[in-house]
Amino acid sequence: MLQVHDSAARWRSFLQETHANDVSNIAAQWPNNTSMVISFETIQSWDPGFAEMLLQHPRDVIQNGQKSLRALARESGYDVDLILRITHLPPDSKTELREIGSEKVEAFISSEVIVTKVSELKPRIYHGVFRCSACSATVEVPQPNELELIEPLGCTGDSGCGLKTKGANSIRMDLVLENSRLVNNQWIEIQELPENVQGGSQPMRMQVLAEGDLVGIHNPGDRITVNAIPYIRSQKKGGQKTPMFDVYLSLISSEY
């Protein structure tokens, strides 16, 4: 049975068999073109089991797909950070915003919505590099949470001094912005289509996080289908995290 950790190999086979020429063509267009857009229908026709795993575990499967995509690009002579965009999800993935609860968190869903508000574009750190104030060694820290900066607890790199940021002989770990990877972000507020709202009830609204080439392409009033992954962030009260969570959408692709 196919497992999530096997998905990188499946992506490699899929891309080589169905999009071999596209990989090098898109890589050659970098940075004017940063994404490979693939229809879910193509994946489903190639391997239904693999397609089902993509719907159930989209974040890990898509990340593995991007690793395979970038590896194939490097083998073609292009060292670029290509992104996978999956479109045209199946009908059973359609979900109304008011139906997105705990059972939909980290699944792959699509929803027909109207854009009500867009924020300004802001860069955020995607992969942070920190330098030790004592020995100048660097530590890399992935930044999966767009709401807080995750800093290293000490100089823990292979060549580091091993000192901690708290306690006796504490050191500072300074962010090296020029060596860190940044990505453009934008928050998009969406709401249910008016014709889908039950009489007398208020339309459901939700915040969507758009990144990279999905930033700056949507405007208030646009009717779109969002293909996204619902995720949660803990609510805070008095600066402390609570057991209650807010649900957001991580945008993978959109269609007009």
C-alpha positions in Angstrom: 0.0 0.0 0.0 1.3 3.4 -1.0 2.5 5.5 2.0 3.0 9.3 2.2 6.8 8.9 2.5 6.7 7.0 -0.8 5.0 10.0 -2.6 8.3 11.6 -3.7 9.1 8.6 -5.8 5.6 8.5 -7.2 5.8 12.2 -8.1 9.1 11.6 -9.9 7.6 8.8 -12.0 4.5 10.9 -12.7 6.4 13.9 -13.7 8.8 11.9 -15.9 6.0 10.1 -17.6 3.5 12.9 -18.1 5.4 16.3 -17.9 9.0 15.6 -18.8 9.3 18.5 -21.2 7.3 20.8 -19.1 9.8 20.6 -16.1 12.7 22.0 -18.1 10.6 24.5 -20.0 9.2 26.0 -16.8 12.6 25.9 -15.1 14.1 27.9 -18.0 11.5 30.6 -17.5 12.4 31.2 -13.8 11.8 33.6 -12.2 9.1 34.9 -14.5 7.3 31.6 -14.1 7.7 29.9 -10.7 4.9 27.2 -10.7 3.9 24.1 -12.5 0.2 23.8 -12.7 -1.2 20.3 -12.8 -4.8 19.2 -13.0 -6.0 16.7 -10.4 -7.7 14.9 -13.2 -4.4 14.0 -14.8 -3.1 12.6 -11.5 -6.3 10.6 -11.0 -6.1 9.1 -14.5 -2.4 8.1 -13.9 -2.9 6.6 -10.4 -6.2 6.8 -8.5 -4.6 5.6 -5.3 -1.9 8.3 -5.5 -4.6 10.9 -6.2 -6.6 9.8 -3.2 -3.6 10.1 -1.0 -3.1 13.7 -2.3 -6.6 14.6 -1.1 -6.1 13.1 2.3 -2.5 14.3 3.0 -2.1 17.2 0.7 0.6 19.2 2.6 3.1 16.4 2.9 2.4 15.0 -0.6 2.7 18.4 -2.3 5.9 19.1 -0.4 7.3 15.8 -1.6 6.2 16.6 -5.1 8.0 20.0 -5.0 11.2 18.2 -3.9 10.9 15.8 -6.8 10.1 18.7 -9.2 13.1 20.7 -8.1 15.4 17.6 -8.3 14.3 17.0 -11.9 14.9 20.7 -12.7 18.4 20.5 -11.2 19.1 17.4 -13.3 18.1 19.5 -16.4 20.6 22.2 -15.3 18.3 24.6 -13.4 18.7 25.1 -9.7 15.4 26.8 -9.0 12.6 26.6 -6.4 9.6 25.5 -8.5 6.2 25.2 -6.9 3.4 22.7 -7.6 -0.1 24.1 -8.1 -2.9 21.5 -8.2 -6.2 22.6 -9.9 -9.6 21.1 -10.8 -10.2 19.0 -7.7 -13.0 16.4 -7.9 -16.6 17.2 -7.1 -16.5 15.4 -3.8 -13.9 17.8 -2.6 -16.3 20.7 -2.8 -17.0 22.2 0.6 -19.0 25.1 1.8 -17.1 27.4 4.2 -19.6 26.7 7.0 -18.8 23.0 6.7 -15.1 23.4 7.4 -14.6 21.9 10.9 -12.1 19.6 12.6 -12.6 16.7 10.2 -11.5 18.9 7.3 -8.3 20.2 8.9 -5.3 19.4 6.7 -7.4 17.8 4.0 -7.5 19.1 0.4 -10.8 21.0 -0.3 -12.2 23.3 -2.9 -14.9 26.0 -2.3 -16.7 28.5 -4.5 -16.5 31.9 -2.9 -16.4 35.6 -3.4 -13.4 37.7 -2.4 -14.4 40.5 0.0 -11.1 42.0 1.1 -7.3 41.7 0.3 -4.5 42.8 2.6 -1.3 44.5 1.5 1.6 42.4 0.3 4.1 41.5 3.0 7.2 39.4 2.9 7.7 36.8 5.6 10.6 34.5 6.4 10.0 31.0 5.2 13.4 29.6 6.2 15.4 31.5 8.8 19.2 31.6 9.2 20.5 32.6 12.6 24.1 33.5 13.6 25.6 32.8 17.0 26.9 36.0 18.8 29.7 33.9 20.4 31.2 31.8 17.6 29.5 33.1 14.5 28.2 29.6 13.5 24.8 29.6 11.8 21.7 27.6 12.5 18.8 27.1 10.0 15.3 27.0 11.3 12.2 26.3 9.1 9.4 28.8 9.7 6.1 26.9 9.2 4.0 29.3 11.3 3.2 32.7 9.6 2.0 34.1 12.9 5.3 33.8 14.9 9.0 33.7 14.4 10.6 30.4 15.6 14.1 31.2 17.0 16.7 28.6 17.9 17.2 27.8 21.6 20.9 27.8 21.2 23.9 27.3 18.9 23.0 23.8 18.0 24.7 23.5 14.5 27.3 20.8 13.8 30.1 23.4 14.0 28.5 25.5 16.8 29.6 26.1 20.3 26.6 24.5 21.9 25.8 27.4 24.2 22.1 28.2 24.9 20.2 31.5 24.6 19.1 31.3 28.3 20.9 30.6 31.5 24.6 30.9 32.4 26.9 32.0 29.6 23.9 32.6 27.4 24.4 33.8 23.8 22.3 35.6 21.2 21.1 34.0 18.0 20.7 36.9 15.5 18.6 36.6 12.4 20.7 36.9 9.2 18.1 38.3 6.9 20.2 38.3 3.7 20.7 34.6 4.0 17.2 33.7 5.0 14.5 32.7 2.4 11.6 35.2 2.2 8.3 34.7 0.4 5.6 37.3 -0.4 2.3 36.8 1.6 -1.1 38.2 1.4 -4.3 37.6 3.4 -7.5 37.3 1.4 -10.9 37.4 3.1 -13.5 35.3 1.3 -17.2 34.6 2.0 -19.8 32.2 0.7 -21.6 33.0 -2.5 -24.8 34.9 -1.7 -27.0 32.3 -3.5 -25.6 29.6 -1.2 -26.5 31.4 2.1 -29.6 30.0 3.8 -32.4 32.6 4.3 -31.8 34.9 7.3 -28.3 33.6 8.1 -25.1 35.6 7.8 -22.7 34.6 5.1 -19.7 32.7 6.5 -16.3 34.3 6.1 -12.8 33.0 6.3 -9.2 34.1 5.9 -7.0 32.6 3.2 -3.2 32.8 3.1 -1.8 33.3 -0.4 1.9 33.0 -1.0 4.3 33.5 -3.9 2.8 33.8 -7.3 -0.7 33.7 -5.8 -0.2 37.2 -4.3 -1.7 40.2 -5.9 -3.9 38.4 -8.4 -7.3 38.6 -6.6 -9.5 41.6 -6.0 -12.6 42.3 -3.9 -15.7 41.1 -5.9 -13.9 38.3 -7.7 -15.8 35.0 -7.8 -13.3 32.2 -7.6 -12.9 28.6 -6.6 -10.2 28.2 -4.0 -8.3 24.9 -3.8 -6.9 25.0 -0.3 -5.8 23.2 2.9 -7.6 24.2 6.1 -5.3 24.6 9.0 -5.6 25.8 12.6 -3.8 28.3 14.9 -4.3 28.5 18.6 -6.3 31.4 19.9 -4.5 33.5 22.5 -5.9 35.2 25.6 -3.7 37.4 27.7 -0.7 36.4 25.6 -1.2 32.7 26.4 -2.4 30.0 24.0 -5.8 28.5 24.7 -7.4 25.1 23.7 -9.6 27.0 21.2 -8.4 27.3 17.6 -9.1 29.5 14.6 -9.3 27.9 11.1 -7.5 29.4 8.1 -7.0 28.3 4.6 -3.7 27.8 2.9 -4.2 28.5 -0.8 -2.7 26.0 -3.2 -4.4 27.3 -6.4 -7.5 29.3 -7.5 -9.7 29.2 -10.6 -12.1 31.8 -12.0 
